[in-house]
Amino acid sequence: MSEIRETIFSSPPEQSKVPAPKKLSEKEQKDYDYVLNYLLNLKALPVAEKNSKTEPLSETEKAWLSKECIFRYLRASKWDVKNAIKRLEETLVWRRTFGVDPNSSLPADLVEVENETGKEVILGYDIDCRPCLYLKPGKQNTKSSHRQVQHLVFMLERVIDLMVPGQDSLCLLIDFKNGSKLPSLGVGREVLNILQNHYPERLGRSLLVNIPRLGWLFLKLINPFIDPMTKEKLIFQEPCKEYVPPVQLDKEFGGSCEFKYNHKVYWPDMCKTALSRHEAYFKKYQELGGGIGLSEYEIREQIL
C-alpha cells in the first residue's frame, strides 16, 4: 500500500513539461504595445462597480497587470484592443468590488469553513505543468451563498500563486459523484461569469468525470452561458491519467496518489505554501522596479 498524502505538491513531476511559447506576430506585438501604453497612462478607476468615486491603481493592481495578463485579455478578446482594454478595466473594478486580497478582503479564515469536507482541493500538476484544482460538489457542506463564490475565488487565486514559470493556466478536475449536491443554477452562472470574464485564458483544460443524469441536466442548463473558447477546453468522461501524471493524480480520479483530505493538515499547509509564494512574488516584483507590464514568468523564475 502506497503512502497516504495529506498535503499539496509544491512542484510538477519530472515527466511534466511546460509547452513552448507561441511566437507573436508583428500585429500581436503592436496590439500588446497599444494596450500597455493605454494602461501606463491610466489615471484612475472607480473603487466599486456601483460607485462613481475613482482612485489611482495600487501597486498590487499594477503587479496584476503583468505582460502575460495583458496577453490573456487580448487572446480572450480575439486581439480586439478596445475590447481587451474594456475587459481589463471591468476586471480591475470587479476585483476592487469583490475583494481578492488574502491579507484583507479575502483572508483564508473567511472561507475556511467552506473547505472542511475537502470539496475543493489543489493537488499536483498536469502533463503541461498546470496546477490542478479539484472540485467535488458531492462533498458540499454549506448552503448556497456568496461565501461559496468567495471560496472558489480564494482557491483560484491560490492556484495562480502555485503556478510555475512559463505556465499561466490551470487544470480543473470536476467529480460529479453524488450529483444531488450540485450547486444551484444561480451560483453556477455567477461562477461561470467570474471565470470567463475575470479569469480569461486561465483555464487550460477541464476534466469532468462521473457525470450522472442530474449532472448532465445541470450542464445542459448552464451550456448556453458557456462561451465557445471555454467549451473547447472541456473534456468529458475521459481517463484523467492521460492528462495528469498518475503519481500526482488523486486515486479517486484514476491516479496512484493516495490522497486523503485531512482539513487540519491540508488547509494550513496549502495556505502557508501558496501565500508564501504570493508574498515572495510581490516582493520580487518590487525589487525588479514594479510597474505595469512586468513578466510573471521572469518573476517566478527568480523566486522558485
C-alpha positions in Angstrom: 0.0 0.0 0.0 1.4 3.4 -1.0 1.9 6.2 1.5 -1.1 8.4 2.3 -0.7 12.0 1.3 -2.4 14.8 3.1 -0.5 17.9 1.7 -0.1 19.6 -1.6 2.7 19.1 -4.2 5.0 22.1 -4.4 6.3 21.3 -7.9 5.4 19.3 -11.0 6.7 15.7 -11.5 9.7 15.2 -13.8 7.6 14.0 -16.7 5.5 17.2 -16.9 6.8 19.8 -19.3 5.8 23.4 -19.9 4.8 23.8 -23.6 7.0 26.1 -25.7 5.5 29.6 -26.0 3.9 30.6 -29.3 5.8 33.2 -31.3 4.0 36.5 -31.6 3.1 38.0 -35.0 4.1 41.6 -35.7 0.4 42.7 -35.4 0.0 40.9 -32.0 3.1 42.7 -30.7 1.7 46.1 -31.8 -1.7 45.3 -30.2 0.1 44.5 -26.9 2.1 47.7 -27.1 -1.1 49.7 -27.7 -2.8 48.2 -24.6 0.3 48.6 -22.5 0.7 52.2 -23.4 -3.0 52.8 -22.6 -2.6 51.2 -19.1 0.6 53.1 -18.4 -1.4 56.3 -18.9 -4.5 55.2 -17.0 -5.1 57.8 -14.2 -7.8 56.2 -12.1 -10.8 53.7 -12.0 -14.0 53.5 -9.9 -13.5 52.0 -6.5 -16.6 49.8 -6.9 -18.9 48.6 -9.7 -21.7 50.8 -8.3 -19.7 53.8 -7.1 -18.6 56.8 -9.1 -15.6 57.7 -6.8 -12.3 56.9 -8.5 -8.8 56.1 -7.3 -5.4 55.5 -9.0 -4.2 52.0 -9.5 -2.5 50.5 -6.4 0.9 48.7 -6.6 -0.9 45.4 -6.2 -3.1 46.2 -9.2 -0.1 47.2 -11.2 1.5 43.9 -10.3 -1.6 42.1 -11.5 -1.3 43.9 -14.9 1.6 41.8 -16.0 2.8 41.2 -19.5 1.1 37.8 -19.6 -2.1 39.2 -18.1 -2.4 41.7 -21.0 -1.8 38.9 -23.5 -4.5 36.8 -21.8 -7.1 39.5 -22.2 -6.0 40.2 -25.8 -6.4 36.5 -26.7 -9.8 36.3 -24.9 -10.8 39.4 -26.9 -9.6 37.9 -30.2 -7.0 40.7 -30.4 -9.6 43.5 -30.4 -7.6 46.1 -28.4 -10.6 48.2 -27.4 -12.4 45.2 -26.1 -9.3 44.0 -24.2 -8.9 47.4 -22.5 -12.6 47.4 -21.6 -12.4 43.9 -20.1 -9.2 44.7 -18.2 -10.8 47.8 -16.7 -14.0 45.9 -15.8 -12.0 43.2 -14.1 -9.9 45.7 -12.1 -13.2 47.3 -10.8 -14.6 43.9 -10.1 -11.5 42.9 -8.1 -12.0 46.1 -6.1 -15.7 45.4 -5.5 -15.5 41.6 -4.9 -12.3 41.7 -2.9 -9.4 39.3 -3.7 -6.6 40.3 -1.3 -5.7 37.4 1.0 -4.3 39.9 3.6 -7.5 42.0 3.9 -10.7 41.5 1.8 -10.5 37.7 1.3 -8.5 36.1 4.1 -8.2 32.3 4.5 -10.3 32.3 7.7 -13.2 33.9 5.9 -13.8 30.9 3.7 -12.1 28.1 5.7 -15.5 26.6 6.8 -16.4 26.0 3.2 -13.5 23.6 2.7 -13.9 21.5 5.9 -15.0 18.5 3.8 -12.4 19.0 1.1 -14.9 19.9 -1.6 -12.1 21.9 -3.3 -8.6 20.7 -3.4 -5.4 22.0 -5.0 -3.2 18.9 -5.7 -0.5 18.2 -8.2 0.2 19.4 -11.8 -0.9 18.1 -15.2 1.3 17.0 -18.1 1.8 20.6 -19.1 2.8 21.8 -15.6 -0.6 23.3 -14.9 -1.6 23.2 -11.2 -4.7 21.1 -10.6 -7.8 22.3 -8.8 -10.3 19.6 -7.9 -14.0 20.4 -7.4 -16.0 17.7 -5.6 -19.6 19.1 -5.4 -20.7 15.8 -3.8 -18.8 16.9 -0.6 -20.9 20.1 -0.4 -21.2 21.1 3.3 -22.9 24.5 3.2 -26.0 26.2 1.7 -25.8 28.3 -1.4 -24.3 31.7 -0.5 -21.9 34.5 -1.6 -19.3 32.9 0.6 -19.3 29.8 -1.6 -18.3 32.0 -4.5 -15.7 33.8 -2.4 -14.3 30.3 -1.5 -13.9 29.4 -5.2 -12.2 32.7 -5.9 -9.9 32.3 -3.0 -8.9 28.8 -4.3 -8.4 30.2 -7.9 -6.1 32.9 -6.5 -4.1 30.2 -4.6 -3.8 28.0 -7.7 -2.3 31.1 -9.5 0.2 31.5 -6.7 1.4 28.0 -7.2 1.9 28.3 -11.0 5.4 27.6 -12.3 7.5 29.8 -14.8 6.2 29.6 -18.3 2.7 28.4 -17.3 -0.3 30.7 -16.6 -3.3 28.4 -16.8 -4.7 25.7 -14.6 -6.3 22.2 -14.9 -9.7 21.9 -13.4 -11.0 18.4 -12.4 -14.7 18.0 -11.5 -16.1 14.9 -10.0 -19.9 14.9 -10.3 -20.3 11.9 -8.0 -23.3 12.4 -5.7 -25.0 14.8 -8.1 -27.8 15.6 -5.7 -25.4 18.2 -4.2 -24.8 20.2 -7.3 -24.7 24.0 -7.0 -27.8 26.0 -7.8 -28.1 27.3 -11.3 -27.7 30.9 -9.9 -24.4 30.1 -8.2 -23.3 28.1 -11.3 -24.0 31.1 -13.6 -22.2 33.5 -11.2 -19.1 31.3 -11.0 -19.1 30.9 -14.8 -19.4 34.6 -15.3 -16.4 35.2 -12.9 -14.3 32.5 -14.6 -15.0 33.7 -18.2 -14.9 37.4 -17.6 -12.4 37.9 -14.8 -10.1 34.9 -15.2 -9.9 34.6 -19.0 -7.5 32.2 -20.5 -6.7 30.8 -17.1 -8.5 27.5 -17.8 -6.1 25.3 -19.7 -8.3 22.2 -19.6 -11.2 20.9 -17.6 -11.8 17.2 -16.9 -15.3 16.2 -16.0 -15.9 12.7 -14.6 -18.7 10.5 -13.0 -21.4 12.6 -14.6 -24.9 11.3 -13.5 -28.2 12.1 -15.2 -28.7 15.1 -12.9 -25.2 16.3 -13.7 -25.9 16.2 -17.5 -29.1 18.1 -16.9 -27.1 20.8 -14.9 -24.6 21.0 -17.7 -27.4 21.3 -20.3 -29.0 24.2 -18.4 -25.7 26.1 -18.0 -24.4 25.3 -21.5 -26.0 28.5 -23.1 -23.9 30.6 -20.8 -20.6 28.9 -21.6 -18.5 30.8 -24.2 -17.1 28.9 -27.2 -13.5 29.3 -26.0 -14.3 27.6 -22.7 -16.3 24.8 -24.4 -13.2 23.8 -26.4 -11.3 23.1 -23.1 -14.0 20.8 -21.6 -13.2 17.0 -21.7 -16.0 14.7 -20.7 -15.6 11.2 -19.2 -12.0 10.5 -20.4 -9.3 8.9 -18.2 -7.7 11.7 -16.2 -4.3 9.9 -16.1 -3.9 10.8 -19.8 -3.7 14.4 -18.8 -2.3 14.3 -15.2 0.7 12.1 -14.3 -0.7 9.3 -12.1 1.9 10.0 -9.4 0.3 13.4 -8.7 -3.3 12.4 -9.6 -5.8 11.7 -6.9 -6.6 8.0 -6.8 -10.3 8.8 -6.9 -9.7 10.2 -10.4 -7.7 7.2 -11.6 -4.2 8.1 -10.3 -1.8 6.4 -7.9 -1.7 9.2 -5.3 -3.3 8.0 -2.1 -4.7 11.4 -1.2 -6.7 11.7 2.0 -8.3 15.0 2.9 -7.5 15.9 6.5 -8.6 19.5 6.9 -6.4 20.2 10.0 -3.3 19.2 8.0 -4.2 20.2 4.4 -5.7 23.6 4.9 -2.8 25.2 6.8 -0.2 23.6 4.6 -1.9 24.7 1.4 -2.4 28.3 2.7 1.1 28.6 4.0 2.7 27.3 0.8 0.5 29.4 -1.6 0.6 32.6 0.5 4.3 32.5 0.9 4.6 32.3 -2.9 2.2 35.2 -3.1 4.3 37.3 -0.8 7.6 36.3 -2.5 6.1 37.2 -5.9 5.1 40.7 -4.8 8.4 41.3 -3.1 10.4 40.3 -6.2 8.0 42.4 -8.3 9.0 45.4 -6.2 12.7 44.5 -6.3 12.6 44.5 -10.1 11.2 48.0 -10.1 7.5 47.4 -10.1 5.1 48.9 -12.6 2.7 47.6 -15.3 3.9 45.1 -17.9 6.5 43.1 -15.9 6.6 39.4 -16.8 5.0 36.8 -14.5 7.4 34.2 -15.9 10.5 36.2 -15.1 9.4 37.0 -11.6 8.5 33.3 -10.9 11.9 32.2 -12.3 13.6 34.2 -9.6 11.5 33.0 -6.7 11.3 29.3 -7.4 
